[in-house]
Amino acid sequence: MQGQRPALPGSTQEPRQPLRVVALASVAGNVLEWYDFGVFAFLAPHIGHNFFPPADPVTQIMQALLVFAGGFLMRPLGGVLFGHIGDVHGRKKALVLSVVLMGFSLSSLSLPPPPPPPRARPPSRSLTHTHTHTGRQRFASDASRHTMT
């Protein structure tokens, strides 16, 4: 079979995938991952504004970039963990586990956020102390006083 790599000598495995297909899949996955990082970094000011407490705008951007750094730093740790799982249990199980975890994480983003905590209301005052009249109401009350007496 031309274009395919042969199976290892002495094995009963089917022939391997063509090297071009494996290389193209690896490049495509890498490009998508770096695109994702680039979009997140580009939108860091908007993400900080919408997802972090309203403080200083610089603080919001820094918090968004810290989330970005966390994802960036987890990449090699995930490689070590899933590399070990792939070595011990097989690459297919490692791939399935990583895809299921990514799907679960992505699905959790669609859940609505919890409701905000109730705000404390200022103590209510009696209406007799804080009630103010508009000009029309004041005129009507003055007129009724003059007609009754």
N, C-alpha and C positions, 0 to 999 in steps of 0.2 A: 504494500500500500504506500503509494508515493505521498509525501507531505505529512505523514504521521510518524511519530517516534515509535520504534518497536518496544515491546514489553521487555522487561528485564530478562536476561538469559536465565533459563531454568525455571521461570515462573509460569503459572497458568493464567495470568491476568490477560485481559484484553489489551490491544495496543493503546498507548497513551494518546491524549489529545495532541493535535498539531501544536508545535511550539508557537506559531503565529497567533493561534486562538488564545492560548494561555497568556501570552504577552499582551495582546489587545485587551483581554478582560482585566488584567492587572492594571494596565494604564488607565482604562476607563474608570475603574473603581477609585484609583488614586486621584484622578482629575475631579471626580464628583466629590470626594472627601475634601479636597483643597478648595473647591468651589464653595462648599458648605461653610468652611472656615472663613473664607473671604467675604461671603455675604454677611455672616454674623459680625465680623469685624467692621464692615462697612455700616451696618445698621446699629452698632453699639450705642450711639446717642439716642436713637429712638427706643431701643430695648431698655436702656437705663431709665428713660423718662416714663415708660409705660409699666415697668415691672418693679421698680424700686421706690422706696419712700421719697416723697418730695422734699428733697434737701437741696444742697448746692448742686447745680447741673454737672460740675466736674466730678463730684462724688458719685453721682448716678452713672456717669460714663465709666469711672474707675470700677464700680461694682460690676457693671456689665462686662468690662474687660477681664475682671477676675474670674467670672464664669467662663469666659472664652479661654483664659489660661488654664483653668481646671480641666476643660475638655481637651486642650492641647497636651497637657501633661499626662492625662489618662491614656493617651494613645499608646505609648510604649508599655505601660503597665498592662493594658489589654492585650498587647502583642505577646507579652510574656505569659500571661494567664491562658489565653486561648491557644498559644503555641504549645504550652504544656498539655492542655486538654487534647489538642490535635495529635500530639505525640503519643499520649497514653491511650486515648479512646478512639482516635481516628479523626481525620480532617473533616469528614462529613458531619460528625456529631458536633465538632467545634463550630463549624459554619452554621449549622441549624440553630445551635444555642445562641450564637451571636445575633443571628437574624431575629430570633424570637425575642431576645432581650431588647433589641432596637425597636421592634414592633410594639412591645409593651410600653417602652418609654415614649414612643411617638403617640401611642393611643392615650397615654395618661395626660398628654398636653391638651387633648380635646375636652377634658373634664372641666366643668365650670369651677371657678375659684370659690373659696368659702365666703359666706357673706361677711361684710365688715362688722366689727364689733359695734354694739349700740353706743351712741354718743350720749354723754351726760347732758341733760337739759338744765338750764339755769332755773333756780326756784321760781315758781310762778308768783306773781304779785296780784294783789287784789285789783280788780278793775276800777274800783273807786279812786285809787291812788294814781293810776297811770292812764286813765281814760282821758283823751283829749277830744275836744269838739272841733268839727269843721265849722267854717263860717255859717253855712246854711243851718246846721243843727243849733248853733248858738243863737241865731236869729229866731228860730222856731221856739226855742225854750224861753227866750226873752219875751217873745210875743205872747206865749201862753201865760206867763206870769202877770203880764199887764192886763189881760182880759179876765183873769180869775179874780182879781182884787177889786 
